[in-house]
Amino acid sequence: MTNFQEVFVFVAVTSMILGVVFIFVDGMLLYSIAFFVIGMMIVLTKIIWGIAGWAENVTRKLGEDQ
């Protein structure tokens, strides 16, 4: 993994862990929801980014074949 991807994973995992931990702290439910949603959005962005990269590579290969 590149350095950027390591930071990306660290932020996503930390955000989701804080989201779960803040559930148990009194008065932190809003922060819990916010951190968990941010973590999930980062993960979904990473997945979509991977799919977009795959589609670009397939499109390039199809263009080179003709």
C-alpha positions in Angstrom: 0.0 0.0 0.0 1.1 3.5 -0.7 1.5 6.0 2.1 -1.7 7.8 1.0 -3.7 4.5 1.2 -2.4 3.8 4.7 -3.5 7.2 5.9 -6.9 6.7 4.2 -7.4 3.3 5.9 -6.2 4.7 9.3 -8.7 7.6 9.2 -11.6 5.4 8.1 -10.9 2.7 10.8 -10.3 5.3 13.5 -13.4 7.1 12.7 -15.6 4.0 12.8 -14.0 2.9 16.1 -14.7 6.3 17.6 -18.2 6.0 16.4 -18.7 2.8 18.2 -16.9 4.0 21.4 -18.9 7.2 21.6 -22.2 5.3 21.7 -21.3 4.3 25.3 -20.4 7.8 26.4 -23.3 9.8 27.8 -24.2 12.8 25.6 -22.0 11.8 22.7 -24.6 10.0 20.5 -24.5 12.8 17.8 -20.7 12.5 17.6 -21.0 8.8 17.5 -23.4 8.9 14.5 -21.2 11.6 12.8 -18.0 9.6 13.2 -19.5 6.3 12.1 -21.1 7.9 9.0 -17.9 9.7 8.0 -16.0 6.3 8.3 -18.6 4.6 6.2 -18.5 7.3 3.6 -14.7 7.1 3.4 -14.9 3.3 2.9 -17.6 3.7 0.2 -15.5 6.4 -1.5 -12.5 4.0 -1.6 -14.6 1.2 -3.1 -16.1 3.6 -5.8 -12.6 4.9 -6.5 -11.4 1.3 -7.1 -14.3 0.6 -9.4 -13.7 3.8 -11.4 -10.0 2.8 -11.8 -11.0 -0.7 -13.0 -13.5 0.8 -15.5 -10.8 3.2 -16.8 -8.3 0.4 -17.3 -10.9 -1.8 -19.1 -11.9 1.1 -21.4 -8.3 1.8 -22.3 -7.6 -1.9 -23.1 -10.8 -1.9 -25.3 -9.6 1.2 -27.1 -6.1 -0.3 -27.7 -7.5 -3.5 -29.2 -9.2 -1.7 -32.1 
